């Protein structure tokens, strides 16, 4: 495993082998991970099942030493997102965790609802030197936004994003890469092109349109956004500098998922699950990193069984994943 991690050419050959043969045993350690650094949020959004997912879990903020003990177990880790079913900025240890990642030459960032990204917190976050920050912005319409994220005001989020971009410019820094992310839902699809235009006006670097994770909340069915794609692309063409990704159109005739072969999702308690679309270890539990090292779990029976199931069919937890 260490030989593959240290030899890029051998690693690429190994990854191509994975793509072709989807083995249940993987000799290459993942280069990417999502690590949930807390399980609290300041919002209750209509598409999120945080109340259900955290009902039986004590509220927890991961400390920097706890994070280091987990991240250090992934020998090939190159990029990490500090998120799960929560708001990362609620963890007071966020900046220390980001700083640890940068000291270990890792790309690191997080997705935030943006409501707490203001005042002195912006300076502290930028001082830690994250490589990327993504702000969730499903709609620029105040009523639509408030209907999705109860109690929140879109004007505050827009002001905070503008402040973040301005502070980055004031420092003369190229990083972090700042982007917006919108989820395509029935109430948002008509305004997705305006989200793109708003991103351009704010001076962010990119906008991503994603599908709805109906594996977490099956009551909200994913919307076919094909009718909105033309308008989104027209808006993107108005600002060529802005990177726009439409990630919610998936050819479901092909297996797209590579998570169990190339990436890891780790909960705040240190438990492995298959991916970010299955953040609940009560549904699929692939092992406890506080009890056994990652190198022992990556090819343990639970992981092998899940890879086999995904390679030869669609496990129930994957059936409504927007990225499948």
KANORDA-V587627 format. One record per helix or strand of 2 or more residues. SS is the DSSP state (alpha for helix, beta for strand). FROM is the first residue (numbers start at 1). LEN is the number of residues. Records with the same first field share a line. If there is no record, write none. Layout:
# KANORDA-V587627
SS: FROM-LEN ; FROM-LEN
This chain:
# KANORDA-V587627
alpha: 2-5 ; 8-14 ; 50-5 ; 64-8 ; 88-3 ; 94-10 ; 120-8 ; 142-7 ; 154-17 ; 189-14 ; 226-12 ; 259-4 ; 294-4 ; 301-12 ; 316-3
beta: 32-4 ; 79-3 ; 107-6 ; 132-5 ; 177-7 ; 206-5 ; 243-4 ; 263-4 ; 271-3
